Amino acid sequence: MDFDLTPEQEMLRDTVRDLLARGNHADRWSTFAEIGLLGLTFAEEEGGMGAGPIEAMLVMTEIGRGLAPEPVLDCALLPGTLVSNVGSEVQRKDLLPRVAEGELKLAFAHNEPGLRWPAAEIATQAVRDGDGWRITGRKHPVSHGDCADTLIVSAVSGDGVGLFLVAPADPGVRLRPYATHDGQRGADIEFDGALAEPLGDAVDATEAIRAALAGAQAALCAEAVGAMEESLRLTAEYLKTRKQFGVPLRTFQTLTQRAADMYVSLELARGMSMYASMSLADGVVDPMVASRAKLRIGRSARHIGQEAIQMHGGIGMTDEYPVGHYTARLNAIEHTLGDSTDHLRYLGGHVADYQMVEI
């Protein structure tokens, strides 16, 4: 198996890395659109780049490394995938080019209060009202739901779980935004007879949702790898420069051994991230693969985040130093689309499907 990047993939990775290295600025979302990141995985005829899961992995890794707050996954790639796979031709040609150009932000409102991953029993209802549809229910949390111009809402209709387009400004929508502990955004959204347009033909979209979420899990894994890489780099640099008793911390064997263990956790996570993305690139959409990757990522993220803060000492806890922010983001990723406990429970429920299992 060839793990080497093509020249085009290397150029994409380096372009994103250089852009994020310049720091935050007000027009960075527009810059993302200009270089094709917002429509990265959309078909070229729909305004995208036609790239695949490997390119998405490279971009998300750099977003994690740069701790970028822009919702590339939540407001572009994930909902865009749903539009591409479920939407009608008219909807695809209307929505996807505007998302790719940075003019339109979407958000997928799927999670509901009290439901742990995987959220199999959706309570939100969609009912016909004349020629249209009405949505009633509550979605929480909705990542970057307060940033969206259009919501893609999952709801139960007569044909199963369908997807519907809802305008946040509709009188039947009550949106409560909030900041998350990792410096990003979320929303608690209630729908009370909100006017909705079916995405596609209002048929059961369960498989499309499952496939899109598997892709999102792979993207989150890649983002976590980038954050872990930078956390380890910051820790190694600190051990080289910080002195105790007149000598650098790197001279203390216990600390260097702990840093080596962090490196092992990083490489385990990197391998599983690549496994998840390469499986998708081969056309294999397997929730088991996504869960195995997410479980490994969660364990590595907790180990690396905790060790990074501890080996930095008091400075690791300060708001001014970046390592704490990386740990906060890793913690948020670990709890998004199922935490380690959820995925271990899911994998454990399928043990009987295999002849040999290693944990």
C-alpha positions as CSV (number, residue, x, y, z in Angstrom):
1,M,0.0,0.0,0.0
2,D,1.4,3.4,-1.0
3,F,1.3,6.0,1.8
4,D,3.2,8.6,-0.1
5,L,1.4,11.8,-1.0
6,T,1.1,13.0,-4.6
7,P,2.6,16.3,-5.5
8,E,-0.9,17.8,-5.6
9,Q,-1.7,16.5,-2.2
10,E,1.5,17.9,-0.8
11,M,0.8,21.3,-2.4
12,L,-2.7,21.3,-0.8
13,R,-1.3,20.5,2.6
14,D,1.4,23.1,2.4
15,T,-0.9,25.7,1.1
16,V,-3.3,25.2,4.1
17,R,-0.4,25.1,6.5
18,D,1.1,28.3,5.3
19,L,-2.3,30.1,5.3
20,L,-3.0,29.1,8.9
21,A,0.5,30.0,10.0
22,R,-0.3,33.7,9.2
23,G,-2.8,33.8,12.1
24,N,-6.5,34.7,12.3
25,H,-7.9,37.5,10.1
26,A,-11.4,38.6,9.3
27,D,-11.4,37.5,5.7
28,R,-10.0,34.0,6.2
29,W,-13.3,32.3,5.4
30,S,-13.3,34.0,2.0
31,T,-9.7,32.9,1.6
32,F,-10.7,29.3,2.3
33,A,-13.3,29.6,-0.4
34,E,-10.8,31.1,-2.9
35,I,-8.4,28.1,-2.5
36,G,-11.3,25.6,-2.7
37,L,-11.4,24.3,0.9
38,L,-15.1,24.9,1.4
39,G,-16.1,22.9,-1.6
40,L,-13.2,20.5,-1.3
41,T,-15.2,17.3,-1.6
42,F,-18.0,18.6,-3.9
43,A,-18.1,17.5,-7.5
44,E,-16.6,20.0,-9.9
45,E,-19.9,20.5,-11.7
46,E,-21.3,21.6,-8.4
47,G,-18.7,24.2,-7.8
48,G,-16.2,22.0,-5.8
49,M,-12.8,20.6,-6.3
50,G,-13.8,17.0,-6.7
51,A,-11.3,15.9,-4.0
52,G,-11.7,12.8,-1.9
53,P,-11.3,11.7,1.8
54,I,-7.5,11.7,1.7
55,E,-7.5,15.4,0.7
56,A,-10.1,16.1,3.4
57,M,-7.9,14.3,5.9
58,L,-4.9,16.5,5.0
59,V,-6.9,19.7,5.3
60,M,-8.5,18.8,8.6
61,T,-5.1,17.8,10.0
62,E,-3.8,21.2,9.2
63,I,-6.9,22.8,10.7
64,G,-6.2,20.9,13.9
65,R,-2.6,21.9,13.9
66,G,-3.4,25.5,13.4
67,L,-6.4,25.4,15.9
68,A,-8.5,27.2,13.3
69,P,-11.9,28.2,14.6
70,E,-13.6,28.4,11.2
71,P,-16.3,25.7,10.9
72,V,-15.1,24.1,7.6
73,L,-16.5,20.7,8.6
74,D,-19.7,21.8,10.4
75,C,-20.8,24.5,8.0
76,A,-19.5,23.3,4.6
77,L,-18.1,19.7,4.2
78,L,-20.6,17.7,6.4
79,P,-23.8,19.4,5.4
80,G,-22.6,19.7,1.8
81,T,-22.1,16.0,1.7
82,L,-25.7,15.5,2.7
83,V,-26.9,17.9,0.0
84,S,-24.7,16.2,-2.6
85,N,-25.9,12.7,-1.7
86,V,-29.6,13.4,-1.0
87,G,-30.5,16.7,-2.6
88,S,-32.3,17.1,-5.9
89,E,-30.4,18.4,-8.9
90,V,-32.0,21.8,-8.4
91,Q,-31.0,21.9,-4.7
92,R,-27.4,20.7,-5.5
93,K,-26.9,23.4,-8.2
94,D,-28.4,26.1,-6.0
95,L,-26.8,25.3,-2.6
96,L,-23.4,23.7,-3.2
97,P,-21.8,26.4,-5.4
98,R,-22.8,29.1,-2.8
99,V,-21.3,27.0,0.0
100,A,-18.1,26.5,-2.0
101,E,-17.9,30.2,-2.7
102,G,-18.3,31.1,1.0
103,E,-21.6,32.8,0.5
104,L,-23.8,30.3,2.3
105,K,-23.2,28.4,5.6
106,L,-25.2,25.2,6.4
107,A,-25.5,23.3,9.6
108,F,-26.7,19.7,10.3
109,A,-29.2,19.7,13.1
110,H,-29.3,16.0,14.0
111,N,-28.4,15.4,17.7
112,E,-31.2,15.6,20.2
113,P,-31.1,16.0,24.1
114,G,-30.8,12.8,26.0
115,L,-29.6,10.7,23.1
116,R,-26.1,9.2,23.2
117,W,-24.3,8.2,20.0
118,P,-25.5,6.6,17.8
119,A,-28.8,8.6,17.9
120,A,-31.1,5.9,16.4
121,E,-34.4,7.2,17.8
122,I,-35.1,10.7,16.4
123,A,-38.0,12.4,18.1
124,T,-38.3,15.4,15.9
125,Q,-41.3,15.1,13.6
126,A,-42.0,16.3,10.0
127,V,-45.7,16.4,8.9
128,R,-47.2,17.5,5.6
129,D,-49.0,20.8,5.6
130,G,-50.7,21.2,2.2
131,D,-47.9,21.3,-0.4
132,G,-45.3,21.9,2.2
133,W,-43.9,20.4,5.5
134,R,-43.8,21.5,9.1
135,I,-41.0,20.5,11.6
136,T,-41.6,20.2,15.3
137,G,-38.9,19.1,17.8
138,R,-35.7,20.1,19.5
139,K,-32.1,19.7,18.3
140,H,-29.2,20.1,20.7
141,P,-26.3,20.4,20.4
142,V,-26.0,21.8,16.9
143,S,-22.4,22.6,16.1
144,H,-22.1,26.1,14.8
145,G,-25.9,26.2,14.4
146,D,-25.9,29.9,15.2
147,C,-23.7,30.6,12.2
148,A,-25.9,28.8,9.6
149,D,-27.9,30.5,6.9
150,T,-29.8,27.3,6.3
151,L,-30.3,24.3,8.6
152,I,-30.5,20.7,7.4
153,V,-32.8,19.0,10.0
154,S,-33.3,15.3,10.4
155,A,-36.9,14.4,11.3
156,V,-39.2,11.4,11.3
157,S,-41.8,11.4,8.5
158,G,-44.1,8.7,7.2
159,D,-41.2,7.2,5.1
160,G,-38.6,7.1,7.9
161,V,-35.9,9.6,8.9
162,G,-35.9,12.4,6.3
163,L,-33.8,15.5,5.8
164,F,-35.4,18.9,5.5
165,L,-34.1,22.5,4.8
166,V,-35.2,25.0,7.4
167,A,-34.5,28.8,7.5
168,P,-33.2,29.8,11.0
169,A,-35.2,33.1,10.6
170,D,-38.5,31.2,10.3
171,P,-41.1,32.2,13.0
172,G,-41.3,28.6,14.1
173,V,-37.6,28.4,15.0
174,R,-36.2,29.3,18.4
175,L,-32.4,29.3,18.4
176,R,-30.3,29.7,21.6
177,P,-26.6,30.2,20.7
178,Y,-23.8,29.6,23.1
179,A,-20.0,29.4,23.2
180,T,-18.4,26.0,23.8
181,H,-15.5,25.4,26.2
182,D,-13.1,25.0,23.3
183,G,-13.8,28.5,21.9
184,Q,-16.2,27.4,19.2
185,R,-19.9,27.8,18.8
186,G,-23.1,25.8,19.2
187,A,-26.9,26.2,19.4
188,D,-29.9,24.7,21.1
189,I,-32.7,24.9,18.5
190,E,-36.4,24.3,19.0
191,F,-38.8,23.9,16.0
192,D,-42.5,24.6,16.5
193,G,-44.2,24.0,13.2
194,A,-41.3,25.5,11.3
195,L,-41.8,25.6,7.5
196,A,-39.5,23.0,5.9
197,E,-38.5,22.0,2.4
198,P,-37.6,18.3,1.9
199,L,-34.0,17.7,0.9
200,G,-34.5,15.5,-2.1
201,D,-37.6,13.4,-2.3
202,A,-38.4,13.2,1.5
203,V,-37.6,9.5,1.6
204,D,-35.7,7.7,4.3
205,A,-32.2,9.1,4.5
206,T,-30.8,6.9,7.3
207,E,-28.0,5.4,5.2
208,A,-27.0,8.8,3.8
209,I,-26.9,10.2,7.3
210,R,-24.8,7.2,8.5
211,A,-22.3,7.6,5.6
212,A,-22.0,11.4,6.1
213,L,-21.4,11.0,9.8
214,A,-18.7,8.3,9.2
215,G,-17.0,10.9,6.9
216,A,-17.3,13.5,9.6
217,Q,-15.8,11.1,12.2
218,A,-12.9,10.5,9.9
219,A,-12.5,14.3,9.5
220,L,-12.6,14.8,13.3
221,C,-9.9,12.1,13.7
222,A,-7.7,13.9,11.3
223,E,-8.2,17.3,13.0
224,A,-7.3,15.6,16.4
225,V,-4.1,14.3,14.9
226,G,-3.1,17.8,13.9
227,A,-3.9,19.1,17.4
228,M,-1.9,16.2,19.0
229,E,1.1,16.8,16.7
230,E,1.3,20.5,17.8
231,S,0.7,19.6,21.4
232,L,3.7,17.2,21.3
233,R,5.8,19.7,19.4
234,L,5.1,22.4,22.0
235,T,5.9,19.9,24.9
236,A,9.2,18.7,23.3
237,E,10.3,22.3,22.7
238,Y,9.4,23.2,26.3
239,L,11.5,20.3,27.6
240,K,14.5,21.5,25.5
241,T,14.4,25.1,26.7
242,R,12.9,25.1,30.2
243,K,15.6,24.6,32.9
244,Q,15.3,23.1,36.4
245,F,18.2,22.9,38.8
246,G,20.3,24.6,36.2
247,V,19.8,22.0,33.5
248,P,17.1,21.5,30.7
249,L,14.1,19.4,31.5
250,R,15.0,17.0,28.7
251,T,17.9,15.7,30.8
252,F,15.4,14.1,33.2
253,Q,14.9,10.6,32.0
254,T,11.4,10.2,33.3
255,L,10.2,13.3,31.4
256,T,11.8,12.1,28.1
257,Q,10.2,8.7,28.6
258,R,6.8,10.3,29.1
259,A,7.3,12.4,25.9
260,A,8.2,9.2,24.1
261,D,5.0,7.6,25.2
262,M,3.1,10.6,23.9
263,Y,4.8,10.0,20.5
264,V,3.6,6.4,20.5
265,S,0.1,7.5,21.2
266,L,0.3,10.1,18.4
267,E,1.5,7.5,15.9
268,L,-1.2,5.0,16.9
269,A,-3.8,7.8,16.3
270,R,-2.2,8.8,13.0
271,G,-2.4,5.2,11.7
272,M,-6.1,4.9,12.7
273,S,-6.9,8.3,11.1
274,M,-5.3,7.2,7.9
275,Y,-7.1,3.8,8.1
276,A,-10.5,5.6,8.4
277,S,-9.8,8.0,5.6
278,M,-8.3,5.4,3.2
279,S,-11.3,3.1,3.8
280,L,-13.6,5.9,2.7
281,A,-11.4,6.6,-0.3
282,D,-11.8,2.9,-1.3
283,G,-15.6,3.3,-1.1
284,V,-16.0,1.4,2.2
285,V,-18.4,3.2,4.5
286,D,-18.2,1.1,7.6
287,P,-19.4,2.4,11.0
288,M,-17.1,-0.2,12.7
289,V,-14.1,1.3,11.0
290,A,-15.1,4.8,12.1
291,S,-15.7,3.7,15.7
292,R,-12.4,1.9,15.9
293,A,-10.7,5.1,14.7
294,K,-12.6,7.3,17.0
295,L,-11.9,5.1,20.0
296,R,-8.2,5.2,19.3
297,I,-8.2,8.9,18.7
298,G,-10.1,9.5,22.0
299,R,-7.6,7.5,24.0
300,S,-4.6,9.1,22.4
301,A,-6.1,12.6,22.7
302,R,-6.7,12.2,26.4
303,H,-3.2,10.9,27.0
304,I,-1.4,13.5,25.0
305,G,-3.5,16.4,26.3
306,Q,-3.1,15.5,29.9
307,E,0.6,14.9,29.6
308,A,1.2,18.1,27.6
309,I,-0.4,20.2,30.4
310,Q,1.3,18.3,33.2
311,M,4.8,18.5,31.7
312,H,4.3,22.2,31.1
313,G,3.5,22.7,34.7
314,G,1.6,25.8,35.7
315,I,2.0,27.6,32.4
316,G,0.1,24.8,30.7
317,M,-3.0,25.9,32.6
318,T,-2.9,29.5,31.6
319,D,-5.2,31.0,29.0
320,E,-2.3,32.8,27.3
321,Y,-0.4,29.6,26.4
322,P,-1.7,27.4,23.5
323,V,-1.3,23.9,24.9
324,G,-4.4,24.3,27.1
325,H,-6.4,25.4,24.1
326,Y,-5.3,22.3,22.1
327,T,-6.3,20.1,25.0
328,A,-9.7,21.7,25.2
329,R,-10.2,21.1,21.4
330,L,-9.1,17.5,21.7
331,N,-11.6,17.0,24.6
332,A,-14.4,18.5,22.5
333,I,-13.5,16.3,19.5
334,E,-13.5,13.2,21.8
335,H,-17.1,14.0,22.8
336,T,-18.3,14.8,19.3
337,L,-20.2,12.0,17.4
338,G,-19.6,9.6,20.3
339,D,-17.0,9.5,23.0
340,S,-14.6,6.7,23.8
341,T,-17.2,5.0,26.0
342,D,-19.9,5.1,23.4
343,H,-17.6,3.6,20.7
344,L,-16.3,1.0,23.0
345,R,-19.9,0.0,23.8
346,Y,-20.8,0.0,20.1
347,L,-17.8,-2.2,19.2
348,G,-18.4,-4.5,22.1
349,G,-21.9,-5.1,20.9
350,H,-20.5,-6.4,17.6
351,V,-17.9,-8.7,19.1
352,A,-19.8,-11.8,18.0
353,D,-19.4,-10.7,14.4
354,Y,-15.7,-11.5,14.4
355,Q,-13.6,-14.6,15.1
356,M,-10.9,-12.7,16.9
357,V,-11.0,-9.4,18.8
358,E,-8.1,-7.4,20.3
359,I,-8.7,-4.6,22.8
